[in-house]
Amino acid sequence: MNFPEALEYITELTKFGWNPGLARIEKLMEILDHPEKSLKVIHVTGTNGKGSTSAMISNILQAAGYKVGLFTSPHLHTYTERIQINGAQIPEERMAQLVTALKPNLEKMVAEGFEHPTEFEVITALALLYFAQEQIDFCVLEVGLGGAIDSTNVVQPLVAVITNIAMDHMDYLGNTLGEIAKVKAGIIKPGCKAITASDQAEALSVIREVCAEKNVDLYEVGKDIIYQIKNLSSEGTCFDLKGLGRNYVDLWLPLIGSHQGRNGAAAIAAVEALSFFDIQISEEAIREGLQKTIWPGRLELVRKNPQILIDAAHNLEGALSLQRAIKEIFHYKNLVFVLGMLADKEREKVLDVLGPLAQKIVITKPNSPRANNWEELALMAQKYTEDVYRQEDIAQAVEKGISLTGPEDLLCITGSIYMIAEARAYLLSKTD
């Protein structure tokens, strides 16, 4: 297969949906001679922040001189973003070769009576195989959904990181913070060290119980790891930290929002925890890694005149972080939103958080089958402002938003990652 054929083959596997359980990925690892067993893994889960936290960990380890594999999902613009080594995406030709090699093994599984692996299981297996073949030093592995029965949970991590716990994906993970925490804490395995940035008492109680049951040391941001925000700006975040091994003053992270201080604290604690495995990471590497971390589409200021902010605030917790950032960091005369959300998200709750900030709102449709009844969001938005506009096409919605934004105003494009990815690509193409 060439790359377009391989990509088509992979994406067609979405027809198998989200199928919980580890039996298929475990069988696939067995067929592939267990590539996951050769990897030193830092496993990262959480409701929000797991992508940026994974990126920080990866960059710190790179700055320390290691060869680091990073697996994240979903992607913004290109599928190969999901699998990187030292910041370089997997080459298209290599991905095509790996898909070609995997296909007969998937067919063999089905012939032996197994269900066909899902898209995410296949891309997880492909990433682990690629990392093993490339003999990386560390693998930073972001969970796809939940933890316990996510296909990434086939690994044995050195460090398990839980960024935060909030209400999201309730259909799959549970209806309480405790139930969701239990699923996410499934990545904690005997022999590893655990880090959490969760500040919810109900979730923390469950995480502590799981660690006690598995005899795993748990280090909590806010208790064992203390951070203090020094400065917030549209350029990034400056904070002090009392870590597991040392104290840090004036750490700089070019990511926006006070929540990134918390994520940064978890990332630093994760690499400090490697010292329990006789792996020492220097302060210089930590500072350099943080300074080099970017995470597109998350509180990203893509233009300054007028200000255009892009953020994937696709759930209530994300909307609250966006609200805080807008209030704490940005100065503007009027605020214009371009908003598009999937129907299975808490759209009304997100609007309750963001709507009161807006003078004008443009509602658009994410490019996803889960975007049905997208125009209902416009009816909800009329509760907060009379200036509500509907524009199904995302590029036209962005242009409408720009036309409503004066030089002293702020335009915020937010909601589904599918929508903000398309909006971002459109804006970047105009800049180029």
C-alpha positions, 0 to 999 in steps of 0.5 A: 500500500502507498500512504493514501491507500494505507490512510484509507484503510485505517480510517475505514476501520472506524466502522468498528466503532469504540469496542471496549476490552483489551483482548484484541490489542493483547492478541495483536501484541502477541502476534507482533512479538510484544513490541510494547515490552521493550518500551520505557513508558510514561502513560498519561490520562485525564479529562483535559490537559493530557495532550499538553502534559504529554508534550511537555514530558516528551520535550523535557526528555528530548532536552535531556538527550533521549530519543522519545516517542510520543503518541497522542490523539486525535490529530489536528491536521494530519494523521501522522501527527499522532505518532512522533519521535523527537518532534518528527512525525512518522514518515508517510512511507513508513506508516504505509509500510507498517499498515501493509505489514499489519493487515495480514495479521488483522486478517489472521486474528479474524480468521482465528475467531477474534473480532476485528481490531478497531481503528484506535487499536490498530493505530496504537499497535502501529505506534508501539511497533514503530517505536520498538523498531526505532529503539526509542529510549522513552515512550510517552503514551496518551490514553485515547479514552478512559484508561482501564480498557483503552488499547494503550493500557496494554503497556507496563508504565514506569510512571502513570499520570492522571492530569485531572478528572471531570465529567466527560464521555459519561456514556462510556466512563460513568456518571460520577467523578468517582466512576470516571476516576476508577476507569482512568486509574486503570493505567496505574500498575504495580511497580510504577509511580503515580502522579495526579493533578486532580483536585476533585476530592471524590476523584482523589479518593478513588485514585488513592484507593487504587494506589493503595490496593496496588502498593503504588506510590502516589504523588499529588499536585497541590499536596506533594508537588506545589506550584505557584503562578507568577505571571499569566500573559498571552505569551505564556505562563510563569510559575514556581514549583516545589517538586519531588526532588528540587525547587524551581523558580520562574519556570516558563511555559509558552502555553496560555492559562493558569491550568497549564501551571498545574499541567506543568507541575504534573509533567515535571513530577513525572520526569522527576519520578524517573529518579526512582528508576535511576534515571536523573533528569537535570533542571536545565533539561526541564527548563529547556523542555518546557520552553520548547513546548507548544500545543496547537489548538489549545488556547492558541493566539494565532493572530494579534491584530485583531486578536484571534484565539483558538481553543478546543473547549469541547466540554464543560471543564475546557470551557471553564479553563477558557473562561478563566483565561479570557478573564485573567489574560485578555484585554478587549472591547468586545468578544466574538465567538465562533462556536461549533460543538458535537451533539453528544457534548454538554452544549448548554452547560458550555454556553452557560459558561461562555455565553455571558462573555460574548457580545456576538456569537457565530454558530457553525457545524463541526465536520463530524457525523456527531454534529447533528442538530447543530443549529439548536446551539444558535437557539441556546445562544440567543439567551445571551445576545441578540447578535447570533449568526448561523453559518454551516460552512466553517471557513465562512463562519470564520470569515463572519467572525472576523467581519464582526471583530473590530481592531480592539476586539477578541475573536475566539474560535472554540468547541469541537476539535474537528471544528477548530482544526478546520478553522485553524487550517483555514486561517493558516492558509490565509496567512501563508 
